[in-house]
Amino acid sequence: MPRKKQRRTLQERVESIFKFIEMQSEPFPKSEFQRIGFNPTTAESWVHLIEYIQSQPMIKVTKMGASTYIEKIENRYLSMMRKRILNPKLSLKERNDAMRDYINALMTLETIEDGRIKK
């Protein structure tokens, strides 16, 4: 009697998606995800989820013993600026200006937070 195929974990699924994307040198139709075991509907769901996550403010995950702490490292402004930096529709000058604004805002935020911590 053949063994039942075990389902991949969420981690295994997303890793296979990113490995597959990394191997592609050109844009490709989502139907290509069938090559790694995703039907077009499932692939589209995963792509929408990945796009949503990538558009959110960045977080930092820190483990301390048995506890896990999640810290937001970008506010909405920084998140918006990061999106401008990565927007290929903007000129390189606009993207460079956005990068400079992002760094300045990040330094200001960290200075403010450092001041709060030292008090």
Phi, psi and omega in degrees: 000124182293145178287146178287133180292128179284141177288146177286148175287166177302318179299314180297321180296310183293325177297318180294324177298310182292324176297318179296314179300318181299327182283346183275133179262347182228159172303148184220153178288150182298338179299339178297338178297345176299332180296338178246019172091020178246126174285162185304322180293314178295317179300316180297320177299316180295317181297318178296319178297316179297316178300317180298312181298318181293341180269357182272158176303144181290149177235164175234132179250125181235129176260130176231101184064234181273354183261147176239129181246137178248128182234130176281124181253358175229138169270180183299322180297313180297320178299316178297319180294320178299320178296323178293319180300322184268002184278108183290349179282343178273155177291162178298325178296314179297321179291322178295317177299318179296322179294318178297317178297321179299311181298316179298317179294321179296317178297318179297314180299315180294323178296316178298315181293321177299321178298322178293320183291323184287339183294000000 
